[in-house]
Amino acid sequence: MAVYNPVASRLTLRLQMGTDSLGRPIVRSRSWSGIDPAATADDVVAVANAIGSVLTYPVHEIQKVDTDEVAA
């Protein structure tokens, strides 16, 4: 039976850089690698909030992106 083995994770913050002429948000992503694949959602939010507090633009969305290896 095949299984997933966590290899790596990264934190991606989507930042609202402003709005366009129609009032829609302009969003850009910034990523940090080296996140523990076993990190809980609460841990990820705490780290994202800490990083967001020193950034110029507000955090629009928080993502944790996992990379897994499939072993047969």
mmCIF file of the N, C-alpha and C atoms, coordinates in Angstrom:
data_MODEL
# 
_entry.id   MODEL 
# 
loop_
_atom_site.group_PDB 
_atom_site.id 
_atom_site.type_symbol 
_atom_site.label_atom_id 
_atom_site.label_alt_id 
_atom_site.label_comp_id 
_atom_site.label_asym_id 
_atom_site.label_entity_id 
_atom_site.label_seq_id 
_atom_site.pdbx_PDB_ins_code 
_atom_site.Cartn_x 
_atom_site.Cartn_y 
_atom_site.Cartn_z 
_atom_site.occupancy 
_atom_site.B_iso_or_equiv 
_atom_site.pdbx_formal_charge 
_atom_site.auth_seq_id 
_atom_site.auth_comp_id 
_atom_site.auth_asym_id 
_atom_site.auth_atom_id 
_atom_site.pdbx_PDB_model_num 
ATOM 1   N N  . MET A 1 1  ? 0.841   -1.177 0.000   1.00 0.00 ? 1  MET A N  1 
ATOM 2   C CA . MET A 1 1  ? 0.000   0.000  0.000   1.00 0.00 ? 1  MET A CA 1 
ATOM 3   C C  . MET A 1 1  ? 0.893   1.250  0.000   1.00 0.00 ? 1  MET A C  1 
ATOM 4   N N  . ALA A 1 2  ? 0.578   2.209  -0.808  1.00 0.00 ? 2  ALA A N  1 
ATOM 5   C CA . ALA A 1 2  ? 1.345   3.453  -0.902  1.00 0.00 ? 2  ALA A CA 1 
ATOM 6   C C  . ALA A 1 2  ? 1.013   4.379  0.263   1.00 0.00 ? 2  ALA A C  1 
ATOM 7   N N  . VAL A 1 3  ? 2.021   5.136  0.680   1.00 0.00 ? 3  VAL A N  1 
ATOM 8   C CA . VAL A 1 3  ? 1.840   6.086  1.772   1.00 0.00 ? 3  VAL A CA 1 
ATOM 9   C C  . VAL A 1 3  ? 2.520   7.399  1.416   1.00 0.00 ? 3  VAL A C  1 
ATOM 10  N N  . TYR A 1 4  ? 2.066   8.477  2.052   1.00 0.00 ? 4  TYR A N  1 
ATOM 11  C CA . TYR A 1 4  ? 2.694   9.789  1.917   1.00 0.00 ? 4  TYR A CA 1 
ATOM 12  C C  . TYR A 1 4  ? 3.708   9.968  3.035   1.00 0.00 ? 4  TYR A C  1 
ATOM 13  N N  . ASN A 1 5  ? 4.904   10.447 2.675   1.00 0.00 ? 5  ASN A N  1 
ATOM 14  C CA . ASN A 1 5  ? 5.930   10.806 3.659   1.00 0.00 ? 5  ASN A CA 1 
ATOM 15  C C  . ASN A 1 5  ? 6.193   12.298 3.527   1.00 0.00 ? 5  ASN A C  1 
ATOM 16  N N  . PRO A 1 6  ? 5.941   13.082 4.583   1.00 0.00 ? 6  PRO A N  1 
ATOM 17  C CA . PRO A 1 6  ? 6.194   14.524 4.507   1.00 0.00 ? 6  PRO A CA 1 
ATOM 18  C C  . PRO A 1 6  ? 7.674   14.809 4.239   1.00 0.00 ? 6  PRO A C  1 
ATOM 19  N N  . VAL A 1 7  ? 7.930   15.682 3.281   1.00 0.00 ? 7  VAL A N  1 
ATOM 20  C CA . VAL A 1 7  ? 9.298   16.039 2.922   1.00 0.00 ? 7  VAL A CA 1 
ATOM 21  C C  . VAL A 1 7  ? 9.614   17.460 3.374   1.00 0.00 ? 7  VAL A C  1 
ATOM 22  N N  . ALA A 1 8  ? 8.725   18.387 3.069   1.00 0.00 ? 8  ALA A N  1 
ATOM 23  C CA . ALA A 1 8  ? 8.975   19.800 3.390   1.00 0.00 ? 8  ALA A CA 1 
ATOM 24  C C  . ALA A 1 8  ? 7.662   20.553 3.415   1.00 0.00 ? 8  ALA A C  1 
ATOM 25  N N  . SER A 1 9  ? 7.702   21.730 4.002   1.00 0.00 ? 9  SER A N  1 
ATOM 26  C CA . SER A 1 9  ? 6.553   22.641 4.004   1.00 0.00 ? 9  SER A CA 1 
ATOM 27  C C  . SER A 1 9  ? 7.067   24.059 3.840   1.00 0.00 ? 9  SER A C  1 
ATOM 28  N N  . ARG A 1 10 ? 6.210   24.907 3.328   1.00 0.00 ? 10 ARG A N  1 
ATOM 29  C CA . ARG A 1 10 ? 6.544   26.329 3.257   1.00 0.00 ? 10 ARG A CA 1 
ATOM 30  C C  . ARG A 1 10 ? 5.321   27.131 3.661   1.00 0.00 ? 10 ARG A C  1 
ATOM 31  N N  . LEU A 1 11 ? 5.596   28.312 4.173   1.00 0.00 ? 11 LEU A N  1 
ATOM 32  C CA . LEU A 1 11 ? 4.558   29.254 4.565   1.00 0.00 ? 11 LEU A CA 1 
ATOM 33  C C  . LEU A 1 11 ? 4.448   30.294 3.465   1.00 0.00 ? 11 LEU A C  1 
ATOM 34  N N  . THR A 1 12 ? 3.244   30.507 2.966   1.00 0.00 ? 12 THR A N  1 
ATOM 35  C CA . THR A 1 12 ? 3.016   31.535 1.965   1.00 0.00 ? 12 THR A CA 1 
ATOM 36  C C  . THR A 1 12 ? 2.030   32.545 2.526   1.00 0.00 ? 12 THR A C  1 
ATOM 37  N N  . LEU A 1 13 ? 2.443   33.799 2.527   1.00 0.00 ? 13 LEU A N  1 
ATOM 38  C CA . LEU A 1 13 ? 1.557   34.883 2.935   1.00 0.00 ? 13 LEU A CA 1 
ATOM 39  C C  . LEU A 1 13 ? 1.150   35.635 1.685   1.00 0.00 ? 13 LEU A C  1 
ATOM 40  N N  . ARG A 1 14 ? -0.133  35.819 1.516   1.00 0.00 ? 14 ARG A N  1 
ATOM 41  C CA . ARG A 1 14 ? -0.645  36.621 0.410   1.00 0.00 ? 14 ARG A CA 1 
ATOM 42  C C  . ARG A 1 14 ? -0.938  37.996 0.993   1.00 0.00 ? 14 ARG A C  1 
ATOM 43  N N  . LEU A 1 15 ? -0.247  38.995 0.468   1.00 0.00 ? 15 LEU A N  1 
ATOM 44  C CA . LEU A 1 15 ? -0.313  40.354 1.002   1.00 0.00 ? 15 LEU A CA 1 
ATOM 45  C C  . LEU A 1 15 ? -1.127  41.247 0.082   1.00 0.00 ? 15 LEU A C  1 
ATOM 46  N N  . GLN A 1 16 ? -1.973  42.074 0.676   1.00 0.00 ? 16 GLN A N  1 
ATOM 47  C CA . GLN A 1 16 ? -2.758  43.025 -0.114  1.00 0.00 ? 16 GLN A CA 1 
ATOM 48  C C  . GLN A 1 16 ? -1.919  44.277 -0.330  1.00 0.00 ? 16 GLN A C  1 
ATOM 49  N N  . MET A 1 17 ? -1.483  44.465 -1.581  1.00 0.00 ? 17 MET A N  1 
ATOM 50  C CA . MET A 1 17 ? -0.599  45.566 -1.937  1.00 0.00 ? 17 MET A CA 1 
ATOM 51  C C  . MET A 1 17 ? -1.361  46.852 -2.237  1.00 0.00 ? 17 MET A C  1 
ATOM 52  N N  . GLY A 1 18 ? -2.675  46.764 -2.347  1.00 0.00 ? 18 GLY A N  1 
ATOM 53  C CA . GLY A 1 18 ? -3.514  47.917 -2.690  1.00 0.00 ? 18 GLY A CA 1 
ATOM 54  C C  . GLY A 1 18 ? -4.758  47.430 -3.403  1.00 0.00 ? 18 GLY A C  1 
ATOM 55  N N  . THR A 1 19 ? -5.382  48.321 -4.159  1.00 0.00 ? 19 THR A N  1 
ATOM 56  C CA . THR A 1 19 ? -6.566  47.956 -4.941  1.00 0.00 ? 19 THR A CA 1 
ATOM 57  C C  . THR A 1 19 ? -6.403  48.480 -6.359  1.00 0.00 ? 19 THR A C  1 
ATOM 58  N N  . ASP A 1 20 ? -7.082  47.810 -7.302  1.00 0.00 ? 20 ASP A N  1 
ATOM 59  C CA . ASP A 1 20 ? -7.031  48.276 -8.685  1.00 0.00 ? 20 ASP A CA 1 
ATOM 60  C C  . ASP A 1 20 ? -8.112  49.332 -8.912  1.00 0.00 ? 20 ASP A C  1 
ATOM 61  N N  . SER A 1 21 ? -8.265  49.761 -10.148 1.00 0.00 ? 21 SER A N  1 
ATOM 62  C CA . SER A 1 21 ? -9.209  50.845 -10.461 1.00 0.00 ? 21 SER A CA 1 
ATOM 63  C C  . SER A 1 21 ? -10.664 50.457 -10.217 1.00 0.00 ? 21 SER A C  1 
ATOM 64  N N  . LEU A 1 22 ? -10.942 49.136 -10.127 1.00 0.00 ? 22 LEU A N  1 
ATOM 65  C CA . LEU A 1 22 ? -12.309 48.675 -9.857  1.00 0.00 ? 22 LEU A CA 1 
ATOM 66  C C  . LEU A 1 22 ? -12.530 48.364 -8.379  1.00 0.00 ? 22 LEU A C  1 
ATOM 67  N N  . GLY A 1 23 ? -11.523 48.621 -7.570  1.00 0.00 ? 23 GLY A N  1 
ATOM 68  C CA . GLY A 1 23 ? -11.656 48.383 -6.136  1.00 0.00 ? 23 GLY A CA 1 
ATOM 69  C C  . GLY A 1 23 ? -11.321 46.964 -5.701  1.00 0.00 ? 23 GLY A C  1 
ATOM 70  N N  . ARG A 1 24 ? -10.846 46.127 -6.625  1.00 0.00 ? 24 ARG A N  1 
ATOM 71  C CA . ARG A 1 24 ? -10.468 44.754 -6.277  1.00 0.00 ? 24 ARG A CA 1 
ATOM 72  C C  . ARG A 1 24 ? -9.073  44.746 -5.656  1.00 0.00 ? 24 ARG A C  1 
ATOM 73  N N  . PRO A 1 25 ? -8.839  43.862 -4.692  1.00 0.00 ? 25 PRO A N  1 
ATOM 74  C CA . PRO A 1 25 ? -7.522  43.838 -4.052  1.00 0.00 ? 25 PRO A CA 1 
ATOM 75  C C  . PRO A 1 25 ? -6.427  43.374 -5.013  1.00 0.00 ? 25 PRO A C  1 
ATOM 76  N N  . ILE A 1 26 ? -5.266  44.015 -4.911  1.00 0.00 ? 26 ILE A N  1 
ATOM 77  C CA . ILE A 1 26 ? -4.072  43.564 -5.614  1.00 0.00 ? 26 ILE A CA 1 
ATOM 78  C C  . ILE A 1 26 ? -3.277  42.755 -4.593  1.00 0.00 ? 26 ILE A C  1 
ATOM 79  N N  . VAL A 1 27 ? -3.079  41.467 -4.878  1.00 0.00 ? 27 VAL A N  1 
ATOM 80  C CA . VAL A 1 27 ? -2.479  40.555 -3.913  1.00 0.00 ? 27 VAL A CA 1 
ATOM 81  C C  . VAL A 1 27 ? -1.191  39.968 -4.484  1.00 0.00 ? 27 VAL A C  1 
ATOM 82  N N  . ARG A 1 28 ? -0.142  39.929 -3.676  1.00 0.00 ? 28 ARG A N  1 
ATOM 83  C CA . ARG A 1 28 ? 1.130   39.321 -4.035  1.00 0.00 ? 28 ARG A CA 1 
ATOM 84  C C  . ARG A 1 28 ? 1.507   38.313 -2.948  1.00 0.00 ? 28 ARG A C  1 
ATOM 85  N N  . SER A 1 29 ? 2.247   37.282 -3.359  1.00 0.00 ? 29 SER A N  1 
ATOM 86  C CA . SER A 1 29 ? 2.648   36.229 -2.427  1.00 0.00 ? 29 SER A CA 1 
ATOM 87  C C  . SER A 1 29 ? 4.109   36.367 -2.021  1.00 0.00 ? 29 SER A C  1 
ATOM 88  N N  . ARG A 1 30 ? 4.379   36.028 -0.770  1.00 0.00 ? 30 ARG A N  1 
ATOM 89  C CA . ARG A 1 30 ? 5.736   35.930 -0.238  1.00 0.00 ? 30 ARG A CA 1 
ATOM 90  C C  . ARG A 1 30 ? 5.801   34.602 0.511   1.00 0.00 ? 30 ARG A C  1 
ATOM 91  N N  . SER A 1 31 ? 6.875   33.835 0.274   1.00 0.00 ? 31 SER A N  1 
ATOM 92  C CA . SER A 1 31 ? 6.982   32.497 0.862   1.00 0.00 ? 31 SER A CA 1 
ATOM 93  C C  . SER A 1 31 ? 8.250   32.332 1.680   1.00 0.00 ? 31 SER A C  1 
ATOM 94  N N  . TRP A 1 32 ? 8.161   31.486 2.703   1.00 0.00 ? 32 TRP A N  1 
ATOM 95  C CA . TRP A 1 32 ? 9.278   31.120 3.555   1.00 0.00 ? 32 TRP A CA 1 
ATOM 96  C C  . TRP A 1 32 ? 9.316   29.600 3.649   1.00 0.00 ? 32 TRP A C  1 
ATOM 97  N N  . SER A 1 33 ? 10.487  29.016 3.397   1.00 0.00 ? 33 SER A N  1 
ATOM 98  C CA . SER A 1 33 ? 10.630  27.562 3.477   1.00 0.00 ? 33 SER A CA 1 
ATOM 99  C C  . SER A 1 33 ? 11.123  27.172 4.872   1.00 0.00 ? 33 SER A C  1 
ATOM 100 N N  . GLY A 1 34 ? 11.258  25.877 5.091   1.00 0.00 ? 34 GLY A N  1 
ATOM 101 C CA . GLY A 1 34 ? 11.767  25.394 6.360   1.00 0.00 ? 34 GLY A CA 1 
ATOM 102 C C  . GLY A 1 34 ? 10.717  25.260 7.448   1.00 0.00 ? 34 GLY A C  1 
ATOM 103 N N  . ILE A 1 35 ? 9.449   25.297 7.062   1.00 0.00 ? 35 ILE A N  1 
ATOM 104 C CA . ILE A 1 35 ? 8.363   25.118 8.030   1.00 0.00 ? 35 ILE A CA 1 
ATOM 105 C C  . ILE A 1 35 ? 8.241   23.624 8.348   1.00 0.00 ? 35 ILE A C  1 
ATOM 106 N N  . ASP A 1 36 ? 8.092   23.291 9.600   1.00 0.00 ? 36 ASP A N  1 
ATOM 107 C CA . ASP A 1 36 ? 7.942   21.894 10.015  1.00 0.00 ? 36 ASP A CA 1 
ATOM 108 C C  . ASP A 1 36 ? 6.653   21.326 9.417   1.00 0.00 ? 36 ASP A C  1 
ATOM 109 N N  . PRO A 1 37 ? 6.745   20.218 8.655   1.00 0.00 ? 37 PRO A N  1 
ATOM 110 C CA . PRO A 1 37 ? 5.534   19.628 8.080   1.00 0.00 ? 37 PRO A CA 1 
ATOM 111 C C  . PRO A 1 37 ? 4.488   19.248 9.132   1.00 0.00 ? 37 PRO A C  1 
ATOM 112 N N  . ALA A 1 38 ? 4.926   19.003 10.373  1.00 0.00 ? 38 ALA A N  1 
ATOM 113 C CA . ALA A 1 38 ? 3.995   18.619 11.437  1.00 0.00 ? 38 ALA A CA 1 
ATOM 114 C C  . ALA A 1 38 ? 3.410   19.821 12.174  1.00 0.00 ? 38 ALA A C  1 
ATOM 115 N N  . ALA A 1 39 ? 3.726   21.029 11.746  1.00 0.00 ? 39 ALA A N  1 
ATOM 116 C CA . ALA A 1 39 ? 3.221   22.235 12.419  1.00 0.00 ? 39 ALA A CA 1 
ATOM 117 C C  . ALA A 1 39 ? 1.696   22.267 12.389  1.00 0.00 ? 39 ALA A C  1 
ATOM 118 N N  . THR A 1 40 ? 1.104   22.632 13.516  1.00 0.00 ? 40 THR A N  1 
ATOM 119 C CA . THR A 1 40 ? -0.354  22.725 13.598  1.00 0.00 ? 40 THR A CA 1 
ATOM 120 C C  . THR A 1 40 ? -0.820  24.037 12.968  1.00 0.00 ? 40 THR A C  1 
ATOM 121 N N  . ALA A 1 41 ? -2.105  24.112 12.701  1.00 0.00 ? 41 ALA A N  1 
ATOM 122 C CA . ALA A 1 41 ? -2.681  25.336 12.137  1.00 0.00 ? 41 ALA A CA 1 
ATOM 123 C C  . ALA A 1 41 ? -2.472  26.514 13.080  1.00 0.00 ? 41 ALA A C  1 
ATOM 124 N N  . ASP A 1 42 ? -2.598  26.301 14.383  1.00 0.00 ? 42 ASP A N  1 
ATOM 125 C CA . ASP A 1 42 ? -2.371  27.373 15.356  1.00 0.00 ? 42 ASP A CA 1 
ATOM 126 C C  . ASP A 1 42 ? -0.925  27.874 15.311  1.00 0.00 ? 42 ASP A C  1 
ATOM 127 N N  . ASP A 1 43 ? 0.033   26.939 15.154  1.00 0.00 ? 43 ASP A N  1 
ATOM 128 C CA . ASP A 1 43 ? 1.441   27.323 15.050  1.00 0.00 ? 43 ASP A CA 1 
ATOM 129 C C  . ASP A 1 43 ? 1.686   28.161 13.796  1.00 0.00 ? 43 ASP A C  1 
ATOM 130 N N  . VAL A 1 44 ? 1.105   27.740 12.687  1.00 0.00 ? 44 VAL A N  1 
ATOM 131 C CA . VAL A 1 44 ? 1.285   28.448 11.417  1.00 0.00 ? 44 VAL A CA 1 
ATOM 132 C C  . VAL A 1 44 ? 0.704   29.857 11.515  1.00 0.00 ? 44 VAL A C  1 
ATOM 133 N N  . VAL A 1 45 ? -0.470  29.986 12.110  1.00 0.00 ? 45 VAL A N  1 
ATOM 134 C CA . VAL A 1 45 ? -1.090  31.302 12.256  1.00 0.00 ? 45 VAL A CA 1 
ATOM 135 C C  . VAL A 1 45 ? -0.248  32.193 13.167  1.00 0.00 ? 45 VAL A C  1 
ATOM 136 N N  . ALA A 1 46 ? 0.298   31.638 14.236  1.00 0.00 ? 46 ALA A N  1 
ATOM 137 C CA . ALA A 1 46 ? 1.136   32.431 15.151  1.00 0.00 ? 46 ALA A CA 1 
ATOM 138 C C  . ALA A 1 46 ? 2.374   32.958 14.436  1.00 0.00 ? 46 ALA A C  1 
ATOM 139 N N  . VAL A 1 47 ? 3.026   32.110 13.642  1.00 0.00 ? 47 VAL A N  1 
ATOM 140 C CA . VAL A 1 47 ? 4.208   32.539 12.887  1.00 0.00 ? 47 VAL A CA 1 
ATOM 141 C C  . VAL A 1 47 ? 3.811   33.570 11.837  1.00 0.00 ? 47 VAL A C  1 
ATOM 142 N N  . ALA A 1 48 ? 2.725   33.316 11.119  1.00 0.00 ? 48 ALA A N  1 
ATOM 143 C CA . ALA A 1 48 ? 2.264   34.257 10.090  1.00 0.00 ? 48 ALA A CA 1 
ATOM 144 C C  . ALA A 1 48 ? 1.927   35.618 10.686  1.00 0.00 ? 48 ALA A C  1 
ATOM 145 N N  . ASN A 1 49 ? 1.290   35.635 11.840  1.00 0.00 ? 49 ASN A N  1 
ATOM 146 C CA . ASN A 1 49 ? 0.957   36.903 12.496  1.00 0.00 ? 49 ASN A CA 1 
ATOM 147 C C  . ASN A 1 49 ? 2.214   37.644 12.941  1.00 0.00 ? 49 ASN A C  1 
ATOM 148 N N  . ALA A 1 50 ? 3.217   36.907 13.428  1.00 0.00 ? 50 ALA A N  1 
ATOM 149 C CA . ALA A 1 50 ? 4.469   37.531 13.845  1.00 0.00 ? 50 ALA A CA 1 
ATOM 150 C C  . ALA A 1 50 ? 5.189   38.154 12.649  1.00 0.00 ? 50 ALA A C  1 
ATOM 151 N N  . ILE A 1 51 ? 5.243   37.419 11.539  1.00 0.00 ? 51 ILE A N  1 
ATOM 152 C CA . ILE A 1 51 ? 5.869   37.962 10.330  1.00 0.00 ? 51 ILE A CA 1 
ATOM 153 C C  . ILE A 1 51 ? 5.056   39.139 9.807   1.00 0.00 ? 51 ILE A C  1 
ATOM 154 N N  . GLY A 1 52 ? 3.737   38.974 9.766   1.00 0.00 ? 52 GLY A N  1 
ATOM 155 C CA . GLY A 1 52 ? 2.862   40.029 9.257   1.00 0.00 ? 52 GLY A CA 1 
ATOM 156 C C  . GLY A 1 52 ? 2.965   41.325 10.042  1.00 0.00 ? 52 GLY A C  1 
ATOM 157 N N  . SER A 1 53 ? 3.301   41.227 11.311  1.00 0.00 ? 53 SER A N  1 
ATOM 158 C CA . SER A 1 53 ? 3.377   42.433 12.141  1.00 0.00 ? 53 SER A CA 1 
ATOM 159 C C  . SER A 1 53 ? 4.543   43.342 11.758  1.00 0.00 ? 53 SER A C  1 
ATOM 160 N N  . VAL A 1 54 ? 5.541   42.814 11.059  1.00 0.00 ? 54 VAL A N  1 
ATOM 161 C CA . VAL A 1 54 ? 6.686   43.640 10.657  1.00 0.00 ? 54 VAL A CA 1 
ATOM 162 C C  . VAL A 1 54 ? 6.687   43.967 9.163   1.00 0.00 ? 54 VAL A C  1 
ATOM 163 N N  . LEU A 1 55 ? 5.669   43.523 8.447   1.00 0.00 ? 55 LEU A N  1 
ATOM 164 C CA . LEU A 1 55 ? 5.572   43.803 7.015   1.00 0.00 ? 55 LEU A CA 1 
ATOM 165 C C  . LEU A 1 55 ? 4.809   45.104 6.773   1.00 0.00 ? 55 LEU A C  1 
ATOM 166 N N  . THR A 1 56 ? 5.075   45.715 5.643   1.00 0.00 ? 56 THR A N  1 
ATOM 167 C CA . THR A 1 56 ? 4.426   46.973 5.291   1.00 0.00 ? 56 THR A CA 1 
ATOM 168 C C  . THR A 1 56 ? 2.962   46.779 4.921   1.00 0.00 ? 56 THR A C  1 
ATOM 169 N N  . TYR A 1 57 ? 2.668   45.691 4.210   1.00 0.00 ? 57 TYR A N  1 
ATOM 170 C CA . TYR A 1 57 ? 1.316   45.448 3.700   1.00 0.00 ? 57 TYR A CA 1 
ATOM 171 C C  . TYR A 1 57 ? 0.583   44.428 4.565   1.00 0.00 ? 57 TYR A C  1 
ATOM 172 N N  . PRO A 1 58 ? -0.744  44.544 4.668   1.00 0.00 ? 58 PRO A N  1 
ATOM 173 C CA . PRO A 1 58 ? -1.505  43.608 5.503   1.00 0.00 ? 58 PRO A CA 1 
ATOM 174 C C  . PRO A 1 58 ? -1.593  42.211 4.880   1.00 0.00 ? 58 PRO A C  1 
ATOM 175 N N  . VAL A 1 59 ? -1.661  41.206 5.749   1.00 0.00 ? 59 VAL A N  1 
ATOM 176 C CA . VAL A 1 59 ? -1.809  39.817 5.311   1.00 0.00 ? 59 VAL A CA 1 
ATOM 177 C C  . VAL A 1 59 ? -3.260  39.607 4.876   1.00 0.00 ? 59 VAL A C  1 
ATOM 178 N N  . HIS A 1 60 ? -3.411  39.125 3.643   1.00 0.00 ? 60 HIS A N  1 
ATOM 179 C CA . HIS A 1 60 ? -4.732  38.877 3.050   1.00 0.00 ? 60 HIS A CA 1 
ATOM 180 C C  . HIS A 1 60 ? -5.126  37.406 3.245   1.00 0.00 ? 60 HIS A C  1 
ATOM 181 N N  . GLU A 1 61 ? -4.122  36.522 3.209   1.00 0.00 ? 61 GLU A N  1 
ATOM 182 C CA . GLU A 1 61 ? -4.389  35.085 3.303   1.00 0.00 ? 61 GLU A CA 1 
ATOM 183 C C  . GLU A 1 61 ? -3.123  34.385 3.779   1.00 0.00 ? 61 GLU A C  1 
ATOM 184 N N  . ILE A 1 62 ? -3.297  33.292 4.548   1.00 0.00 ? 62 ILE A N  1 
ATOM 185 C CA . ILE A 1 62 ? -2.181  32.481 5.036   1.00 0.00 ? 62 ILE A CA 1 
ATOM 186 C C  . ILE A 1 62 ? -2.329  31.089 4.444   1.00 0.00 ? 62 ILE A C  1 
ATOM 187 N N  . GLN A 1 63 ? -1.222  30.564 3.882   1.00 0.00 ? 63 GLN A N  1 
ATOM 188 C CA . GLN A 1 63 ? -1.232  29.219 3.314   1.00 0.00 ? 63 GLN A CA 1 
ATOM 189 C C  . GLN A 1 63 ? -0.036  28.437 3.847   1.00 0.00 ? 63 GLN A C  1 
ATOM 190 N N  . LYS A 1 64 ? -0.260  27.162 4.140   1.00 0.00 ? 64 LYS A N  1 
ATOM 191 C CA . LYS A 1 64 ? 0.833   26.232 4.433   1.00 0.00 ? 64 LYS A CA 1 
ATOM 192 C C  . LYS A 1 64 ? 0.826   25.224 3.296   1.00 0.00 ? 64 LYS A C  1 
ATOM 193 N N  . VAL A 1 65 ? 1.930   25.164 2.566   1.00 0.00 ? 65 VAL A N  1 
ATOM 194 C CA . VAL A 1 65 ? 2.020   24.298 1.389   1.00 0.00 ? 65 VAL A CA 1 
ATOM 195 C C  . VAL A 1 65 ? 2.947   23.137 1.737   1.00 0.00 ? 65 VAL A C  1 
ATOM 196 N N  . ASP A 1 66 ? 2.406   21.920 1.695   1.00 0.00 ? 66 ASP A N  1 
ATOM 197 C CA . ASP A 1 66 ? 3.174   20.721 2.046   1.00 0.00 ? 66 ASP A CA 1 
ATOM 198 C C  . ASP A 1 66 ? 3.644   19.999 0.784   1.00 0.00 ? 66 ASP A C  1 
ATOM 199 N N  . THR A 1 67 ? 4.860   19.439 0.869   1.00 0.00 ? 67 THR A N  1 
ATOM 200 C CA . THR A 1 67 ? 5.383   18.584 -0.185  1.00 0.00 ? 67 THR A CA 1 
ATOM 201 C C  . THR A 1 67 ? 5.574   17.203 0.425   1.00 0.00 ? 67 THR A C  1 
ATOM 202 N N  . ASP A 1 68 ? 4.960   16.211 -0.195  1.00 0.00 ? 68 ASP A N  1 
ATOM 203 C CA . ASP A 1 68 ? 5.045   14.833 0.293   1.00 0.00 ? 68 ASP A CA 1 
ATOM 204 C C  . ASP A 1 68 ? 5.659   13.929 -0.771  1.00 0.00 ? 68 ASP A C  1 
ATOM 205 N N  . GLU A 1 69 ? 6.369   12.918 -0.312  1.00 0.00 ? 69 GLU A N  1 
ATOM 206 C CA . GLU A 1 69 ? 6.883   11.891 -1.184  1.00 0.00 ? 69 GLU A CA 1 
ATOM 207 C C  . GLU A 1 69 ? 5.910   10.707 -1.106  1.00 0.00 ? 69 GLU A C  1 
ATOM 208 N N  . VAL A 1 70 ? 5.645   10.104 -2.230  1.00 0.00 ? 70 VAL A N  1 
ATOM 209 C CA . VAL A 1 70 ? 4.782   8.927  -2.232  1.00 0.00 ? 70 VAL A CA 1 
ATOM 210 C C  . VAL A 1 70 ? 5.667   7.690  -2.271  1.00 0.00 ? 70 VAL A C  1 
ATOM 211 N N  . ALA A 1 71 ? 5.558   6.863  -1.237  1.00 0.00 ? 71 ALA A N  1 
ATOM 212 C CA . ALA A 1 71 ? 6.341   5.633  -1.151  1.00 0.00 ? 71 ALA A CA 1 
ATOM 213 C C  . ALA A 1 71 ? 5.417   4.442  -1.361  1.00 0.00 ? 71 ALA A C  1 
ATOM 214 N N  . ALA A 1 72 ? 5.863   3.554  -2.220  1.00 0.00 ? 72 ALA A N  1 
ATOM 215 C CA . ALA A 1 72 ? 5.053   2.360  -2.525  1.00 0.00 ? 72 ALA A CA 1 
ATOM 216 C C  . ALA A 1 72 ? 5.376   1.229  -1.587  1.00 0.00 ? 72 ALA A C  1 
# 
